[in-house]
Amino acid sequence: MNPTTQRSLTLCADDFGQSVAINQGILQLLELNRLHAVSVMSQGTAWAVGVTALNEFREAVDIGLHLNLTHRFGDDVYARPLPVWLLRTSLGGIDQFAVCDTFRRQIDLFAQHLGRLPDYLDGHQHVHAFPGIREALLEVISEYWQTTNPPWVRAPDRLIDDGQVPLKAWVLRRATGGFTAWLKRAGLQHNTGFAGLYALKPEAKFAQLMQGWLRSLPTNTLIMVHPGERSDDTDDPIRAARYLELEYLRSAEFGEQLRSAAVELTRPAFSK
């Protein structure tokens, strides 16, 4: 790829609302114009306290809902570990009524505090794109967006780069296979490319991975990121990686690498 060819990429920060430390990291990057999509965990205790600050950026970024079935908040007894959902979807054991009900509660919490519906929908650990769950996703979209344009939906099966975790990438592609075609049949907009998958550990060298993505990803790719301030939250197993992401993404070095790679950070572009 010619490094002088201007390209547009979108950084999408996941997990806003999960904790104050995550909120703080995301808000810092919004101030620097380094993020153009933010995915909210509306069940999180930090959602209600962070919504006012996030809403100040509503004209500059897309604010979406990070649908959650795997991270337990408080008395949420329906959350299950990711391997349970992978097994259930492969065996056809999804209770779509219960999934719809869980998604409805999360949409309601989002709208209760922000005063409107999400710009887009995606899923924590990509569960929204799993067979059996994607049908519940369409059901709640048809319920909540009857009189307004439907949200765009993040398509993780558009994964371009394996982030040096080939097994993880293989599982993701297998678990979400056919999701883009399914979105097209439903008439829903989605991202044209997807990246940001990696080990989410400090030793994974996020900065080097991002530099490679800046050089190689095609224009209009959506890159998920997981920044956060320093934290001792033992319920957040990726807290150390979050802070390293934040340090790099807010750095002057990152700004210079954007310029040298001829990359402009923008709001998402879509396929339909």
PAZA-512473 format. One record per residue (C-alpha): residue in three letters; x, y, z. Coordinates in steps of 0.25 Angstrom, whole numbers, always signed. Example, Ala and Ser with C-alpha at 12.3 -4.5 7.8 and 13.67 -1.06 7.14 Angstrom:
REM residues 2
REC  residu      X      Y      Z
REC     ALA    +49    -18    +31
REC     SER    +55     -4    +29
END
This chain:
REM residues 272
REC  residu      X      Y      Z
REC     MET     +0     +0     +0
REC     ASN     +5    +14     -4
REC     PRO     +8    +21    +10
REC     THR     +5    +34     +3
REC     THR     -9    +31     +0
REC     GLN    -19    +37     +9
REC     ARG    -28    +27    +17
REC     SER    -39    +29    +27
REC     LEU    -39    +19    +39
REC     THR    -48    +19    +51
REC     LEU    -44    +16    +65
REC     CYS    -56    +11    +73
REC     ALA    -54    +10    +89
REC     ASP    -61     -1    +96
REC     ASP    -66     -2   +110
REC     PHE    -70    +12   +114
REC     GLY    -78    +11   +127
REC     GLN    -71     -1   +132
REC     SER    -63     +7   +142
REC     VAL    -59    +21   +144
REC     ALA    -44    +18   +140
REC     ILE    -49    +14   +127
REC     ASN    -58    +26   +125
REC     GLN    -46    +35   +129
REC     GLY    -37    +29   +118
REC     ILE    -48    +29   +107
REC     LEU    -51    +44   +111
REC     GLN    -37    +48   +110
REC     LEU    -36    +42    +96
REC     LEU    -49    +49    +91
REC     GLU    -43    +62    +96
REC     LEU    -31    +59    +87
REC     ASN    -40    +56    +75
REC     ARG    -34    +42    +74
REC     LEU    -47    +34    +76
REC     HIS    -60    +35    +67
REC     ALA    -68    +24    +73
REC     VAL    -71    +20    +87
REC     SER    -78     +7    +91
REC     VAL    -85     +8   +105
REC     MET    -88     -3   +115
REC     SER   -101     +2   +120
REC     GLN   -101     -8   +132
REC     GLY    -88     -2   +137
REC     THR    -88     +6   +150
REC     ALA    -80    +17   +143
REC     TRP    -90    +19   +132
REC     ALA   -100    +28   +139
REC     VAL    -88    +36   +145
REC     GLY    -81    +37   +132
REC     VAL    -92    +40   +122
REC     THR    -92    +55   +123
REC     ALA    -78    +56   +120
REC     LEU    -79    +47   +108
REC     ASN    -91    +54   +103
REC     GLU    -83    +66   +101
REC     PHE    -76    +59    +89
REC     ARG    -90    +55    +82
REC     GLU    -87    +64    +70
REC     ALA    -73    +58    +68
REC     VAL    -75    +43    +70
REC     ASP    -84    +32    +69
REC     ILE    -89    +26    +82
REC     GLY    -93    +12    +82
REC     LEU    -98     +1    +92
REC     HIS    -88    -10    +95
REC     LEU    -98    -22    +97
REC     ASN    -93    -31   +108
REC     LEU    -96    -45   +111
REC     THR    -82    -49   +118
REC     HIS    -78    -38   +128
REC     ARG    -86    -39   +141
REC     PHE    -91    -26   +147
REC     GLY    -97    -27   +161
REC     ASP   -108    -37   +162
REC     ASP   -109    -39   +147
REC     VAL   -110    -54   +147
REC     TYR   -112    -56   +132
REC     ALA    -97    -53   +129
REC     ARG    -89    -65   +125
REC     PRO    -74    -67   +121
REC     LEU    -71    -67   +107
REC     PRO    -68    -82   +105
REC     VAL    -83    -84   +110
REC     TRP    -88    -76    +99
REC     LEU    -79    -82    +88
REC     LEU    -84    -96    +92
REC     ARG    -99    -92    +93
REC     THR    -98    -85    +79
REC     SER    -91    -97    +73
REC     LEU   -102   -106    +78
REC     GLY   -114    -98    +76
REC     GLY   -117    -96    +90
REC     ILE   -120    -81    +91
REC     ASP   -132    -76    +99
REC     GLN   -136    -64    +89
REC     PHE   -147    -59    +98
REC     ALA   -137    -57   +110
REC     VAL   -126    -51   +101
REC     CYS   -136    -41    +95
REC     ASP   -141    -38   +109
REC     THR   -126    -35   +114
REC     PHE   -124    -27   +101
REC     ARG   -136    -19   +104
REC     ARG   -132    -15   +118
REC     GLN   -119    -11   +113
REC     ILE   -125     -2   +102
REC     ASP   -134     +4   +112
REC     LEU   -123     +7   +122
REC     PHE   -115    +14   +110
REC     ALA   -128    +22   +106
REC     GLN   -131    +26   +120
REC     HIS   -118    +33   +123
REC     LEU   -115    +38   +109
REC     GLY   -129    +42   +105
REC     ARG   -128    +35    +91
REC     LEU   -126    +22    +85
REC     PRO   -111    +17    +81
REC     ASP   -105    +21    +68
REC     TYR   -100     +7    +66
REC     LEU   -100     -7    +73
REC     ASP    -88    -17    +75
REC     GLY    -85    -27    +86
REC     HIS    -76    -30    +97
REC     GLN    -67    -41    +92
REC     HIS    -75    -40    +79
REC     VAL    -87    -49    +85
REC     HIS    -97    -40    +77
REC     ALA    -92    -47    +64
REC     PHE    -93    -61    +69
REC     PRO   -104    -70    +62
REC     GLY   -116    -70    +71
REC     ILE   -113    -57    +77
REC     ARG   -112    -49    +64
REC     GLU   -127    -53    +62
REC     ALA   -130    -47    +76
REC     LEU   -122    -34    +72
REC     LEU   -131    -33    +59
REC     GLU   -144    -34    +68
REC     VAL   -140    -23    +77
REC     ILE   -136    -14    +66
REC     SER   -149    -16    +59
REC     GLU   -156    -13    +73
REC     TYR   -148     +0    +77
REC     TRP   -146     +6    +63
REC     GLN   -160     +5    +57
REC     THR   -161    +20    +54
REC     THR   -146    +24    +52
REC     ASN   -134    +20    +44
REC     PRO   -128     +7    +49
REC     PRO   -115     +7    +56
REC     TRP   -102     +2    +49
REC     VAL    -97    -11    +54
REC     ARG    -82    -15    +56
REC     ALA    -78    -27    +47
REC     PRO    -67    -34    +54
REC     ASP    -66    -45    +43
REC     ARG    -60    -34    +34
REC     LEU    -47    -36    +42
REC     ILE    -35    -32    +33
REC     ASP    -23    -35    +43
REC     ASP    -21    -46    +53
REC     GLY    -14    -37    +63
REC     GLN     -3    -48    +65
REC     VAL    -14    -57    +71
REC     PRO    -17    -67    +60
REC     LEU    -25    -76    +69
REC     LYS    -34    -65    +75
REC     ALA    -36    -60    +61
REC     TRP    -40    -73    +56
REC     VAL    -50    -75    +67
REC     LEU    -56    -61    +64
REC     ARG    -57    -64    +49
REC     ARG    -64    -77    +52
REC     ALA    -73    -72    +63
REC     THR    -78    -60    +54
REC     GLY    -77    -66    +41
REC     GLY    -88    -61    +31
REC     PHE    -91    -49    +40
REC     THR    -89    -39    +29
REC     ALA    -97    -46    +19
REC     TRP   -108    -47    +30
REC     LEU   -108    -32    +32
REC     LYS   -109    -29    +17
REC     ARG   -121    -38    +16
REC     ALA   -127    -30    +28
REC     GLY   -124    -17    +21
REC     LEU   -115    -12    +32
REC     GLN   -102     -4    +30
REC     HIS    -89     -9    +36
REC     ASN    -74     -6    +36
REC     THR    -66     -9    +23
REC     GLY    -54    -15    +30
REC     PHE    -50    -19    +45
REC     ALA    -38    -19    +53
REC     GLY    -32    -18    +67
REC     LEU    -32    -32    +71
REC     TYR    -20    -36    +80
REC     ALA    -16    -43    +93
REC     LEU    -20    -31   +101
REC     LYS     -8    -33   +110
REC     PRO     +4    -23   +112
REC     GLU    +14    -33   +106
REC     ALA     +6    -32    +93
REC     LYS    +12    -19    +89
REC     PHE     +0    -11    +85
REC     ALA     +7     +1    +80
REC     GLN    +15     -8    +70
REC     LEU     +2    -14    +66
REC     MET     -5     -1    +64
REC     GLN     +7     +4    +56
REC     GLY     +5     -8    +46
REC     TRP    -10     -6    +45
REC     LEU     -7     +9    +42
REC     ARG     +2     +5    +30
REC     SER     -6     -7    +25
REC     LEU    -21     -6    +27
REC     PRO    -30     -1    +16
REC     THR    -38    +11    +17
REC     ASN    -51    +11    +25
REC     THR    -46     +0    +34
REC     LEU    -52     +1    +48
REC     ILE    -42     -2    +59
REC     MET    -47     -6    +73
REC     VAL    -38     -1    +85
REC     HIS    -40     -3   +100
REC     PRO    -33     +9   +107
REC     GLY    -34    +13   +121
REC     GLU    -27    +20   +133
REC     ARG    -19    +12   +143
REC     SER    -28     +3   +151
REC     ASP    -27     -7   +162
REC     ASP    -40    -13   +158
REC     THR    -39    -28   +160
REC     ASP    -52    -30   +152
REC     ASP    -44    -25   +140
REC     PRO    -34    -35   +135
REC     ILE    -29    -26   +124
REC     ARG    -27    -13   +132
REC     ALA    -12    -13   +130
REC     ALA    -13    -14   +115
REC     ARG    -24     -3   +115
REC     TYR    -14     +7   +122
REC     LEU     -3     +4   +111
REC     GLU    -13     +6   +100
REC     LEU    -17    +20   +106
REC     GLU     -3    +24   +108
REC     TYR     +0    +21    +93
REC     LEU    -12    +27    +87
REC     ARG    -11    +40    +94
REC     SER     +3    +41    +91
REC     ALA    +10    +51    +81
REC     GLU    +17    +39    +75
REC     PHE     +3    +33    +71
REC     GLY     +0    +47    +65
REC     GLU    +12    +47    +57
REC     GLN    +10    +32    +52
REC     LEU     -4    +36    +47
REC     ARG     +2    +47    +39
REC     SER    +14    +39    +34
REC     ALA     +4    +28    +30
REC     ALA     -5    +38    +23
REC     VAL    -17    +33    +32
REC     GLU    -29    +42    +36
REC     LEU    -37    +38    +48
REC     THR    -52    +39    +45
REC     ARG    -66    +35    +48
REC     PRO    -70    +21    +43
REC     ALA    -73    +18    +28
REC     PHE    -83     +8    +25
REC     SER    -87     -3    +15
REC     LYS   -101     -8    +13
END
